[in-house]
Amino acid sequence: MTAPATRPRQPRLTRQEKSERSRALICEAAAEIIGEYGYADATISRIMERAGLACGTFYAYFDSRQDLFDVLLPMKGEEVLDALNAAANSPLGIVELEARAFLDFFFYVQQHPWFFRLLHEAHVATPEGYRRHVSNLLVRYRKLLGRHHDAGEMPGYDKNELDTLAFLLMSARDYVYSHSVAGSDDAAATIRKAAATYKKFVAHGLRGAAGAETGPPSPPASLRKTPRVRGRKPEKP
């Protein structure tokens, strides 16, 4: 008889590694619990039960629930950005890059369904955490858009317009997912269709086609009519 194979011994974690692992478990559990119950009902007991740790362990890492909430969204937001970072560092042009990031972000959220509740309730539950999260996103977008602007890919924009562009692109992901993808019977197909439309929008703007004329919008028809003065008939030629 052959002797049973022995499993390789796993290296023992250092105290620092154990501490980091426990903190990560708490944060992951908190994100999941908030996704299910919201911030108001994300109690320490629920979070620690999900993390598989004793309740008293919580206070080794956080002073209070609010202390946890204030760091959670910025932390998870950075994880999302890191997950998309490979695309951001690729040689793709800005249109292809943004379309790919849009698609990848949606599939990330499919795998982490708690993310949008964590985000949407944060401006009330943790204003500081929400502010830091938005600031982190803006910094990343400034760097990305600035690099492609400097490369001459965005000739129609001044550099002082890039923050507005960043907010437009950031908000598009939120609304499209929340109001289109989330309620779809076929989320994967809806995501791909939305990504195709988004790519067209990023490439060509509202006109939806390359080479379309640009310029200030025409005034409404009501403003183009010559006003008629009451009490006077138009003179005959």
N, C-alpha and C positions, 0 to 999 in steps of 0.2 A: 504493500500500500504506500502511496505517496503521501508525504506529510502535507497537511493543509497549508495553503499559502498564507503567509503572515502579512498583515497590512503594514505599510510603511508608517513609522511613528511620526505623527504630526509635531512640528516644532512647537514648543511651549511659547505662549505669548508673554511678552514682557508686561510689566505693570502698566506702562504707558500705552501699549497696544490694547490691553484689556480695557483701559479707561476710554480710549478712543472708540473702541467697538461698542461699549455700553452707551456712550453718548449718541453714537450713530443709530443704535437700536431705538433709543428714546425718540430721536427726531423722526425717524421713519415711521414709528408707531403713531406719533403725534399727527403727522401728515395724513395718515390713513384714517385716524379717528376724526379729525376735523373734516375730512372728505365725507364721512358717514354721518356725523352728528352736528357739525358746525363748531365754531370756536366756543360758543356759550356752553355747550354740553360736552366739550372735550376735557373731561375731568382728569386729574392726575391718576386716579385709580384706574380709569379706563385705559389711559395711555400706557401705564406701567404693566397692566395685565397683558396688553397687546405686545409690549416689548419683552415680556417674560422675565421681568425683574421685580424685585421687592419695591414697594412704594417709597420706602425710606431712601432708596438709592437715588431717587429723583433729585434730592436736595444736595447730592454730591456734585451735581452738574449745573443746576439752575436754582435760583433763589425763589422763584415763584412760577406759576403758569405764564404770567405776563412776560417774565424774563425769557421763557422758552418761545413764546409767540413772537417776540420782537426780533429774534434771530432766525426763526424758522423759514419764513418766506424768502428773505434774501439768500439764505443757504440753499434752499431748493431751487430758487431761480438761477443761482450760479451753476447748479448741477445740470439744469436744462441747457444753459449756454455752453457748458463744457461738452455736453453730449453733441451739440451742433458745431463744435469748434473745428472739427476736421474739415467740414465744408467751408467754413469761413476762411481757412488758411489755404484753400486750394487755388489754383490759377484761373478759376472760372471768372467770367465777367460778372458784373453786378446783377444783371437780369437773371442769368442762369443761377447764380449763387443765391439770390433772395428767393427765387421760386423753389429751389431745392431745400432751403432752410424752412420755408413755409410748410412744405410737405413733410419733412423730417420732424418738425415740431408737432404736427398733428398726430403722427404715429407715436411720438413720445407720449403725448397726452392720452392716447388710447391705452397705453400700457400703465399710465399713472393717473387714473381717473379722479383722484383726489385733488389734482393740481388747481383746477379752476375754482373750486370752492375755497381752497386755501387762499387764492388770489382775490376773489370777489368779495369776501367778507373781511379782508385784511384792513381796508381803509377805515373801518369802524373798530375792529378788534385790536389792531396794532398799527396805528397811523405811522409810527416811526419805522416799523418793519416795511410797511408799504412804500414809504418814501424812499427808503434805502434800496428796495427792489427796483423801483422805477429808475432811480439814479444809476444803478448798476447796468440796467438795460440801455439807458441813454449813452453811458460811457462807451459801451461796446459798439453801439450803432454809430456813434460819432467817429470812432476809429475806423470802422468798416467803410462807411460812406465817404469819409474824408480821404481814405486811401484810393478809392475808385474815382472820386472827384478829381484828385490830384493827377490821376492817370489819364484824365481827359474823357472818361466814360459818361460824364453827366454835364455836357456843355451848356444845357439850358438852365442850370441852377447856379446861383451864387453860393459861396460857402456858408453865408449866414442863414441860408434856408435849410441847412441839413438837419437841424434839430426838429423843425416842423415835419420834414420828411420822415424822420425817425419815429415820431409819435404817430404819424399816419400808418406806417408799416406795422408798428407794434399793435395798434388798436385793431387793425384788420384781422389779425389772427384771433383775437379774443371774440369778436362779434361773429365772424364766420363760423368758428367752431361752436360757440354757445347756441347760436340760433339756426344753424343749418346742419352741421355734422352730428351734434349730440342727439338730435331727435330723428335721425335718419334710420331707416330699416337696413340700409347697406352702407355702413359708415366708410368702409374702405373705398367704395366706388364714389361716394360723395366727396371724400377727401381729394381723390384724384381729379375729379371734375372741378372742384373749387381751386385746386392748385393750378390747373390749366388756365382758368379764368384770371387768377391772380397774376400769373406770369404775363398774360396779355395786358393786364392793367399796368403792371410795373413797366413793361416794355413800351407801351403806346399811350398810356393815360386813358382818359374817358372816351377818346375818339376810337380807341380799339384797333387802330391800323397805323402802320408806319407811313410816314410822308404826309399825314393829314395836316392841314393848315393849323397854325397856332396863332394865338393873339388874344386880346381881351374879348370877353363875351359880348355879343350884341345885346342892346337893351331890349326889354320886353316890348311886344307889339304895341301895348297900350301907351308906352312912352314915346313911340315913334310917330304917333298920329299928331297932326297939327291941331292944337287946341282951338275950339270954336268959342268965340266971345258971345255971350248971351245978349239978346236984344238987337243984334245986328245981322242982317242978311249978307251973305257973301256978294261982293260986287260983281256985276257982269263984266266980262271982258270987252 
